[in-house]
Amino acid sequence: MLKRSKFAVVLFSLLCSSQVWAATSDCFPFVGEHYKYDVGWEFVNAGTAEVKVTQRGENGYQVHNFARTNGFFDMFKKVRDTLVSEGICLGDKMQSTLFWTDQLEKGNHTKKRIDYLWQENKVKYQNNEKKLTFDVQAGHLSVLDAFYLTRLHPPTKDHPISIPVFDSEKKYDVVVKLLKHQKIVGLDGKRIDCLVIQPELKTEGVFTSVGVIKIWLTNDARRIPLKITAKIKIGRIVVRLTEYSKT
């Protein structure tokens, strides 16, 4: 949404058959959230994005993301991207179970799917017709789930966090740093204190060809993502929250 720090506030141990299943609220208190964003290229509106978080069974969750360019930018780089992440709560820990994408960009249509077979310490990966299996210990998350874990346990100035992820045939630790505190204007027009964090991603996001990413989270218990910036080859993408609700 990541030089590497050896400090880690969240490390998953190997999950075994005796692991206790837990209610979603125990590890993932974001069910019911709904966001809408404007996506801009520099100072020009380029499209929109929408995120919905729903319950899956008693102890599971799903995060559904959809991003699209508007009519003008469709002429240059048409984007219709869907990303879905699913997971479960095992005790007080998150465990990804599924991550899939359906991406249409510049006329190229790509479908990817990752099944996190945590009970077998395996991951099945599919990119269109390409199918692979990897040895991946339980506790590895999708990059999207890693973002939500960061909202739960954000970094501090002196202590970045490190989260094990698997994405796009890569197993690595996403390192997330706190850059600074900064006040920006929120949905109510008031200035809100935010944590400005930087994840060191090694794989692509909703819009491809993304470089350095910065995220502004409200400095309160909810840690709502108000703003995201990402450097690209020409200029930068700016994502701003326009609507937020939680049921």
C-alpha positions in Angstrom: 0.0 0.0 0.0 7.5 -1.5 1.9 17.3 -1.2 3.6 15.5 -3.3 6.0 15.1 -3.0 9.7 15.8 -6.0 11.9 13.3 -4.7 14.5 9.9 -6.4 14.3 6.9 -5.8 16.4 4.8 -8.4 14.7 6.3 -11.8 14.1 4.2 -14.9 13.5 5.3 -18.2 14.9 4.5 -21.4 13.1 0.7 -22.0 13.4 -0.2 -25.5 14.3 -3.4 -27.5 14.5 -3.9 -26.5 18.1 -4.3 -22.8 17.1 -7.5 -21.3 18.6 -10.0 -19.7 16.2 -11.1 -16.3 17.2 -13.8 -13.7 16.4 -12.8 -11.3 13.7 -13.0 -8.3 16.1 -10.1 -9.8 18.1 -7.6 -9.3 15.3 -9.3 -7.3 12.6 -11.6 -4.5 13.9 -12.1 -3.0 10.5 -15.2 -4.9 9.3 -17.9 -2.5 8.1 -15.6 0.2 6.8 -16.3 1.8 3.5 -14.0 4.3 1.8 -14.1 6.3 -1.4 -11.1 8.1 -2.8 -10.3 10.6 -5.6 -7.1 9.5 -7.4 -5.1 12.3 -9.0 -2.1 12.6 -11.2 -0.3 15.7 -9.8 -3.1 18.3 -9.7 -5.4 16.6 -12.2 -8.2 14.2 -11.3 -7.4 10.9 -12.9 -9.9 8.5 -11.4 -11.5 7.0 -8.3 -11.0 4.1 -5.9 -13.4 2.4 -3.5 -12.8 0.0 -0.6 -15.3 -2.2 1.3 -14.5 -4.4 4.3 -17.0 -7.2 5.1 -17.3 -10.2 7.3 -16.6 -13.7 6.0 -18.0 -16.3 8.4 -17.5 -16.0 12.1 -13.8 -15.4 12.1 -13.0 -14.2 8.6 -12.9 -10.9 6.6 -12.8 -9.6 3.1 -11.3 -6.4 1.7 -12.6 -5.5 -1.7 -10.8 -2.7 -3.7 -11.8 -1.2 -7.0 -9.9 1.5 -8.9 -10.6 3.1 -12.2 -9.4 6.0 -14.3 -12.0 8.6 -15.5 -13.1 9.2 -19.1 -10.3 11.6 -20.0 -7.4 9.4 -18.7 -9.0 6.3 -20.2 -7.7 7.7 -23.5 -4.1 7.5 -22.3 -4.0 4.7 -19.7 -7.3 3.0 -19.0 -7.4 1.3 -15.6 -10.0 -1.0 -14.2 -8.4 -2.8 -11.3 -10.0 -5.1 -8.7 -8.1 -6.4 -5.7 -9.6 -8.7 -3.1 -7.9 -9.9 0.1 -9.4 -12.5 2.5 -8.2 -13.7 5.8 -9.1 -15.2 9.2 -8.3 -14.5 12.8 -6.2 -17.2 14.6 -6.1 -16.1 18.2 -5.1 -12.5 18.1 -3.2 -12.9 14.8 -4.2 -12.2 11.2 -3.7 -14.9 8.6 -4.2 -14.3 4.9 -6.1 -17.0 3.1 -6.6 -15.5 -0.4 -5.5 -12.6 -2.5 -6.6 -12.1 -6.1 -6.4 -9.3 -8.6 -8.2 -8.6 -11.9 -6.3 -5.8 -13.6 -7.0 -4.0 -16.9 -4.3 -1.5 -17.7 -3.4 -0.1 -21.1 -5.4 -2.8 -22.8 -3.5 -5.6 -20.9 -5.7 -7.9 -18.9 -4.0 -9.8 -16.0 -5.5 -12.1 -13.4 -3.5 -13.2 -10.4 -4.5 -15.4 -7.5 -2.6 -16.4 -4.3 -4.0 -19.1 -2.0 -2.3 -19.1 1.4 -2.4 -22.7 2.5 -1.2 -21.9 6.0 -2.0 -25.3 7.5 0.4 -26.8 4.9 3.0 -24.0 5.0 2.5 -23.6 1.3 1.3 -20.9 -1.1 -0.3 -21.5 -4.5 0.3 -18.8 -7.0 -1.4 -18.2 -10.4 -0.7 -15.5 -12.9 -3.1 -16.0 -15.9 -2.1 -19.5 -17.0 1.1 -19.7 -15.0 0.8 -21.8 -11.9 3.4 -22.3 -9.1 3.7 -23.6 -5.6 6.0 -22.1 -2.9 7.1 -23.1 0.6 5.8 -20.3 2.7 5.4 -20.5 6.5 2.1 -19.7 8.1 1.9 -16.1 9.3 2.8 -14.6 5.9 0.3 -12.0 4.8 -0.8 -10.4 1.6 0.5 -6.8 1.1 -3.1 -5.6 1.6 -3.5 -7.4 4.9 -0.1 -6.1 6.0 -1.5 -2.6 5.6 -4.3 -3.3 8.0 -1.9 -4.9 10.5 0.1 -1.6 10.3 -3.0 0.3 11.2 -3.4 -1.9 14.3 0.3 -1.7 15.3 1.8 1.4 13.7 5.6 2.1 13.8 7.1 4.8 16.0 9.9 7.2 15.1 12.6 5.0 16.6 11.0 1.6 15.9 10.0 0.7 12.4 8.0 -2.5 12.0 8.6 -5.5 9.8 5.8 -7.8 8.5 6.3 -11.1 6.5 4.4 -11.1 3.2 4.1 -13.1 0.1 3.2 -11.3 -3.1 3.9 -11.8 -6.9 6.2 -14.8 -6.4 8.2 -13.0 -3.7 8.5 -13.8 0.0 10.0 -10.9 2.0 9.5 -8.6 5.0 7.7 -5.3 4.4 9.4 -2.7 6.5 7.2 0.3 7.5 8.7 3.5 8.9 7.1 6.5 10.6 8.5 9.6 8.8 6.8 12.3 10.9 3.6 13.7 12.3 1.7 16.2 10.1 -1.6 17.9 10.2 -3.8 17.8 7.1 -7.4 18.7 6.3 -9.9 15.9 7.0 -13.4 15.3 5.7 -14.9 17.7 8.2 -12.7 20.5 7.0 -10.6 20.6 10.2 -6.9 19.9 10.4 -6.2 16.5 11.8 -2.9 15.2 13.2 -1.7 12.3 11.1 1.1 9.7 11.2 3.0 9.8 7.9 4.3 6.3 7.2 6.3 4.8 4.4 6.1 1.1 3.5 9.0 -0.3 1.5 7.2 -2.4 -1.0 9.0 -4.7 -3.5 5.9 -5.4 -5.6 3.3 -3.4 -7.4 0.1 -1.9 -6.1 -3.3 -1.0 -7.6 -1.7 1.4 -10.1 1.5 -0.2 -11.5 4.9 1.4 -11.9 4.7 2.8 -8.4 7.8 4.0 -6.6 8.0 5.5 -3.1 4.7 5.4 -1.2 3.6 7.6 1.7 0.4 7.2 3.7 -1.2 9.6 6.1 -3.1 7.8 8.9 -5.2 9.7 11.4 -3.4 9.8 14.8 -6.2 8.2 16.8 -7.5 4.7 17.5 -9.1 4.3 14.0 -6.0 5.3 12.0 -8.0 6.1 8.9 -6.0 6.5 5.7 -6.7 10.1 4.6 -4.1 10.4 1.9 -1.7 8.3 -0.1 1.0 9.6 -2.5 3.1 7.4 -4.8 6.0 8.5 -7.1 5.8 7.2 -10.6 8.0 7.6 -13.7 6.4 10.9 -14.5 5.1 12.9 -11.6 3.2 11.3 -8.7 -0.2 9.8 -7.9 -2.2 11.5 -5.0 -5.1 9.6 -3.4 -7.4 11.6 -1.1 -10.3 10.3 1.0 -13.6 11.7 0.0 -16.0 9.5 2.0 -15.8 7.2 5.0 -18.3 5.3 7.0 -18.4 2.3 9.3 -21.5 0.2 10.0 
